[in-house]
Amino acid sequence: MVVADYSVSVLGKKWLDADVFELACTRPDNFSFIAGQHVTINHQGDEREYTILSPPHADQLLFLVKRINQGRLSNALAELGIGDSLSFSKAKGYLVYRPTDRPVYLVATGVGIAPFVAMAASGLKNFILLHGARELSGLYYRKELMLAASRYIPCLSGALQSEVNLLDLYRGHVTDYIDRNLKPGAYDFYLCGSQAMIHDMTHLLDQHYPGTRIYSEVFN
Ligand SMILES: Cc1cc2nc3c(=O)[nH]c(=O)nc-3n(C[C@H](O)[C@H](O)[C@H](O)COP(=O)(O)OP(=O)(O)OC[C@H]3O[C@@H](n4cnc5c(N)ncnc54)[C@H](O)[C@@H]3O)c2cc1C
């Protein structure tokens, strides 16, 4: 079924690396959402989910899109130019922050950082953020996130091209970091990104951190 509650205009596109770009578009007057939610974009008959990167108070809507090899919609979005139209559904999804007294961990891989960028820009404080990427160039929005998070832990799993001077850098996967460093206790974890990361992290938390609450969204 084709879902298109809103039609907007593309305002611009900014490439963050060879495959990932930010897509800016106008915001419909009556469009509301909570940081962390996504929409279903409908374009040329294809429908896929994309998380809103911008915070709820912003005038424009931003999306962070990874162009997938042979991917139909991500490549079509990469071709959009200023003034082109884009249709999408109402905002939906449950990866939204829930107030808590427990320590809060936000964990992302790749463009799975999008909901956490929106949460940080909407004023969320007192969270520890782990972002897993292969290379330094994949740590999107690290300056903004370093400022917003009480601790920002970049986890790089690929071979580094050059010396990286980054506070709290961990060489390995986000799951390994948690496995080696997280003290026993009950936490609130928000996970977003690859299925492999969410599977492994959920398993680890369920086994070793009983009572921990997990909210997650798989991107692929
Ligand atoms: C709730 C939700 C929110 C999402 N938010 C975002 C977002 O903010 N930004 C974003 O870029 N994506 C996001 N996604 C993923 C997005 O919906 C699409 O699945 C993705 O863009 C691929 O669509 P496509 O049409 O380009 O590829 P398709 O034509 O659907 O797939 C082409 C091929 O690539 C494979 N493939 C699909 N996705 C991936 C992937 N991520 N990595 C590697 N291979 C893949 C498929 O299995 C297939 O073989 C989200 C998904 C969900 C469920």
The ligand as an ORCA input file, in Angstrom:
! r2SCAN-3c Opt
* xyz 0 1
  C      12.774      1.927     11.228
  C      13.849      2.079     10.167
  C      14.541      3.277     10.050
  C      15.523      3.426      9.072
  N      16.222      4.613      9.007
  C      17.200      4.753      8.077
  C      17.957      5.964      8.003
  O      17.736      6.934      8.761
  N      18.943      6.043      7.067
  C      19.208      5.008      6.194
  O      20.113      5.148      5.354
  N      18.507      3.849      6.242
  C      17.501      3.717      7.140
  N      16.785      2.541      7.187
  C      17.005      1.539      6.111
  C      16.146      1.962      4.881
  O      14.772      1.839      5.200
  C      16.404      1.091      3.648
  O      16.246     -0.262      3.984
  C      17.797      1.283      3.043
  O      17.968      2.657      2.678
  C      17.972      0.407      1.783
  O      16.952      0.710      0.872
  P      17.232      0.567     -0.692
  O      15.907      0.727     -1.376
  O      18.303      1.497     -1.115
  O      17.780     -0.898     -0.838
  P      16.951     -2.187     -1.356
  O      16.641     -1.998     -2.807
  O      15.794     -2.413     -0.435
  O      17.990     -3.346     -1.131
  C      19.018     -3.640     -2.070
  C      19.938     -4.699     -1.516
  O      20.708     -4.168     -0.437
  C      20.489     -4.913      0.763
  N      20.417     -3.929      1.843
  C      19.324     -3.236      2.236
  N      19.643     -2.382      3.239
  C      20.956     -2.547      3.466
  C      21.880     -1.965      4.367
  N      21.503     -0.985      5.258
  N      23.175     -2.368      4.319
  C      23.572     -3.300      3.432
  N      22.745     -3.910      2.554
  C      21.460     -3.542      2.577
  C      19.180     -5.649      0.558
  O      19.156     -6.838      1.315
  C      19.196     -5.900     -0.930
  O      19.960     -7.051     -1.225
  C      15.808      2.365      8.177
  C      15.093      1.148      8.289
  C      14.136      1.006      9.277
  C      13.390     -0.302      9.369
*
